[in-house]
Amino acid sequence: MTLKNVKNWHKGLSAVYALGVWTMIVSYGYYRYTGRLDDLPSQIEEESPDKTNPKNVFHQTAHTKTIIIYKNDFVPYTTRIYNFVQSFIGGPGSGDS
Protein backbone atom coordinates (compact mmCIF):
# COMPACT_ATOMS: atom_id res chain seq x y z
CA MET A 1 0.00 0.00 0.00
CA THR A 2 1.17 3.45 -0.75
CA LEU A 3 0.97 6.35 1.63
CA LYS A 4 -1.96 7.83 -0.31
CA ASN A 5 -3.96 4.61 0.06
CA VAL A 6 -3.31 4.53 3.81
CA LYS A 7 -4.58 8.09 4.18
CA ASN A 8 -7.74 7.24 2.21
CA TRP A 9 -8.38 4.16 4.39
CA HIS A 10 -7.86 6.25 7.52
CA LYS A 11 -10.34 8.90 6.33
CA GLY A 12 -12.92 6.29 5.39
CA LEU A 13 -12.70 4.39 8.66
CA SER A 14 -12.79 7.64 10.63
CA ALA A 15 -16.03 8.55 8.85
CA VAL A 16 -17.57 5.16 9.67
CA TYR A 17 -16.53 5.50 13.32
CA ALA A 18 -17.94 9.05 13.51
CA LEU A 19 -21.22 7.92 11.96
CA GLY A 20 -21.55 5.17 14.57
CA VAL A 21 -20.81 7.51 17.47
CA TRP A 22 -23.26 10.14 16.27
CA THR A 23 -25.93 7.48 15.74
CA MET A 24 -25.58 6.37 19.35
CA ILE A 25 -25.66 9.94 20.68
CA VAL A 26 -28.72 10.91 18.63
CA SER A 27 -30.55 7.68 19.54
CA TYR A 28 -29.93 8.27 23.23
CA GLY A 29 -31.14 11.87 22.94
CA TYR A 30 -34.24 10.84 21.01
CA TYR A 31 -35.26 8.17 23.51
CA ARG A 32 -34.48 10.46 26.42
CA TYR A 33 -36.51 13.32 24.89
CA THR A 34 -39.53 11.18 24.02
CA GLY A 35 -39.53 9.53 27.45
CA ARG A 36 -39.21 6.00 26.11
CA LEU A 37 -35.96 5.49 27.98
CA ASP A 38 -37.72 5.90 31.34
CA ASP A 39 -40.29 3.19 30.48
CA LEU A 40 -37.75 0.39 30.70
CA PRO A 41 -38.73 -2.18 33.34
CA SER A 42 -36.79 -2.06 36.56
CA GLN A 43 -35.15 -5.10 38.04
CA ILE A 44 -37.77 -7.32 39.68
CA GLU A 45 -37.01 -8.89 43.04
CA GLU A 46 -37.85 -12.58 42.97
CA GLU A 47 -38.85 -14.57 46.00
CA SER A 48 -36.13 -17.03 46.84
CA PRO A 49 -36.98 -20.56 47.95
CA ASP A 50 -36.58 -21.65 51.54
CA LYS A 51 -32.90 -21.33 52.52
CA THR A 52 -33.33 -23.67 55.49
CA ASN A 53 -34.19 -26.65 53.28
CA PRO A 54 -31.10 -28.87 52.83
CA LYS A 55 -32.28 -29.84 49.32
CA ASN A 56 -31.71 -26.25 48.13
CA VAL A 57 -28.18 -25.24 47.18
CA PHE A 58 -27.39 -21.53 46.77
CA HIS A 59 -24.34 -20.20 44.94
CA GLN A 60 -23.85 -16.47 44.43
CA THR A 61 -21.01 -14.60 42.77
CA ALA A 62 -20.60 -10.93 41.90
CA HIS A 63 -22.43 -11.40 38.59
CA THR A 64 -24.68 -14.44 38.99
CA LYS A 65 -27.04 -16.01 41.47
CA THR A 66 -27.70 -19.74 41.14
CA ILE A 67 -30.28 -21.76 43.04
CA ILE A 68 -30.29 -25.55 42.65
CA ILE A 69 -33.34 -27.36 44.02
CA TYR A 70 -32.96 -31.14 44.26
CA LYS A 71 -36.01 -33.39 44.13
CA ASN A 72 -36.88 -35.49 47.16
CA ASP A 73 -36.11 -38.76 45.35
CA PHE A 74 -33.02 -37.45 43.53
CA VAL A 75 -30.31 -40.01 42.72
CA PRO A 76 -27.06 -38.73 41.16
CA TYR A 77 -26.15 -40.04 37.71
CA THR A 78 -22.90 -41.51 38.98
CA THR A 79 -24.84 -43.65 41.46
CA ARG A 80 -27.26 -44.74 38.74
CA ILE A 81 -24.41 -45.77 36.43
CA TYR A 82 -22.62 -47.54 39.28
CA ASN A 83 -25.76 -49.52 40.19
CA PHE A 84 -26.35 -50.38 36.52
CA VAL A 85 -22.82 -51.75 36.10
CA GLN A 86 -23.01 -53.60 39.40
CA SER A 87 -26.21 -55.32 38.27
CA PHE A 88 -24.21 -57.04 35.48
CA ILE A 89 -21.19 -57.81 37.63
CA GLY A 90 -23.23 -59.02 40.59
CA GLY A 91 -21.13 -57.20 43.16
CA PRO A 92 -22.39 -55.43 46.28
CA GLY A 93 -25.08 -52.84 45.66
CA SER A 94 -26.57 -54.76 42.75
CA GLY A 95 -29.94 -55.14 44.47
CA ASP A 96 -30.01 -58.92 43.81
CA SER A 97 -30.44 -61.16 46.82
C-alpha positions in Angstrom: 0.0 0.0 0.0 1.2 3.5 -0.7 1.0 6.4 1.6 -2.0 7.8 -0.3 -4.0 4.6 0.1 -3.3 4.5 3.8 -4.6 8.1 4.2 -7.7 7.2 2.2 -8.4 4.2 4.4 -7.9 6.2 7.5 -10.3 8.9 6.3 -12.9 6.3 5.4 -12.7 4.4 8.7 -12.8 7.6 10.6 -16.0 8.6 8.8 -17.6 5.2 9.7 -16.5 5.5 13.3 -17.9 9.1 13.5 -21.2 7.9 12.0 -21.6 5.2 14.6 -20.8 7.5 17.5 -23.3 10.1 16.3 -25.9 7.5 15.7 -25.6 6.4 19.3 -25.7 9.9 20.7 -28.7 10.9 18.6 -30.6 7.7 19.5 -29.9 8.3 23.2 -31.1 11.9 22.9 -34.2 10.8 21.0 -35.3 8.2 23.5 -34.5 10.5 26.4 -36.5 13.3 24.9 -39.5 11.2 24.0 -39.5 9.5 27.5 -39.2 6.0 26.1 -36.0 5.5 28.0 -37.7 5.9 31.3 -40.3 3.2 30.5 -37.7 0.4 30.7 -38.7 -2.2 33.3 -36.8 -2.1 36.6 -35.1 -5.1 38.0 -37.8 -7.3 39.7 -37.0 -8.9 43.0 -37.8 -12.6 43.0 -38.8 -14.6 46.0 -36.1 -17.0 46.8 -37.0 -20.6 48.0 -36.6 -21.6 51.5 -32.9 -21.3 52.5 -33.3 -23.7 55.5 -34.2 -26.6 53.3 -31.1 -28.9 52.8 -32.3 -29.8 49.3 -31.7 -26.2 48.1 -28.2 -25.2 47.2 -27.4 -21.5 46.8 -24.3 -20.2 44.9 -23.9 -16.5 44.4 -21.0 -14.6 42.8 -20.6 -10.9 41.9 -22.4 -11.4 38.6 -24.7 -14.4 39.0 -27.0 -16.0 41.5 -27.7 -19.7 41.1 -30.3 -21.8 43.0 -30.3 -25.5 42.6 -33.3 -27.4 44.0 -33.0 -31.1 44.3 -36.0 -33.4 44.1 -36.9 -35.5 47.2 -36.1 -38.8 45.3 -33.0 -37.5 43.5 -30.3 -40.0 42.7 -27.1 -38.7 41.2 -26.2 -40.0 37.7 -22.9 -41.5 39.0 -24.8 -43.7 41.5 -27.3 -44.7 38.7 -24.4 -45.8 36.4 -22.6 -47.5 39.3 -25.8 -49.5 40.2 -26.4 -50.4 36.5 -22.8 -51.7 36.1 -23.0 -53.6 39.4 -26.2 -55.3 38.3 -24.2 -57.0 35.5 -21.2 -57.8 37.6 -23.2 -59.0 40.6 -21.1 -57.2 43.2 -22.4 -55.4 46.3 -25.1 -52.8 45.7 -26.6 -54.8 42.8 -29.9 -55.1 44.5 -30.0 -58.9 43.8 -30.4 -61.2 46.8 
